[in-house]
Amino acid sequence: MAAFRDIEEVSQGLLSLLSANRAEAQQRRLLGRHEQILERLLETQDGAEQRLQETLAAEEEVAQSLLHSKERNCQGNAELQQLEAELQRAAEDDARLQASLLQLTGEQQELRELEADLERQERDVDEDTTVIIPSAVPSRPQRGPAHPPGQHPALPEIHQ
């Protein structure tokens, strides 16, 4: 540093002054120069301390900002994991519901086919069955059972 070279120069000048017994003017000049150098050194030191304080304040601010960013990042990651878990559950629910829908659609188709078969069978039975209306049949003497032979009384109800 230039300041230390200047101090060394002043010190050597002072030594040469003492050894050579030079004039008082040279001594005053060197002492004045020495004071100037010390003032510059103190000013430089004050400026360096102020810059160091500013640098430390800026570093602290950056560190706080970094901590806040890391905290927000951790919160974002936690939220992302939660959303991914919810998405996974929703996908599983969707797959389960799709399977249920497919099964119910198959069962519905089977029921429609069964209903169509039942309607065909009913038409076939209606065509093959003749219902006897009691008022249309002449009455017979009561000798046996109250219904005609070979017919059961519940049979007309079933056909109806």
JOVENGI-V218948 format. One line per field, one symbol per residue. ss: DSSP state (H for helix, E for strand, L for the rest). phi: phi as a letter, one per 30 degrees, with the letter a starting at -180 (. if undefined). psi: psi as a letter, one per 20 degrees, with the letter a starting at -180 (. if undefined). A space follows every 10 residues. Layout:
ss: ???
phi: ???
psi: ???
This chain:
ss: LHHHHHHHHH HHHHHHHHHH LLLHHHHHHH HHHHHHHHHH HHHHHHHHHH HHHHHHHHHH HHHHHHHHHH HHHHHHHHHH HHHHHHHHHH HHHHHHHHHH HHHHHHHHHH HHHHHHHHHH HHHHHHHHLL LLLHHHLLLL LLLLLLLLLL LLHHHHHHHL
phi: .ddddddddd dddddddddc hddddddddd dddddddddd dddddddddd dddddddddd dddddddddd dddddddddd dddddddddd dddddddddd dddddddddd dddddddddd ddddddddcc ccceddcddc ddcbddbddi bcdddddddd
psi: qhghhggggg ghggghgghi laqhghgggh hghgggghgg gggggggggg hggggggghg gggggggggh ghgggggghg hghhgggggh gggggghggg ggghgghggg hggggggghg hgggghhipp ppphiipqqr qnhcqiqqpi qqhighhgh.
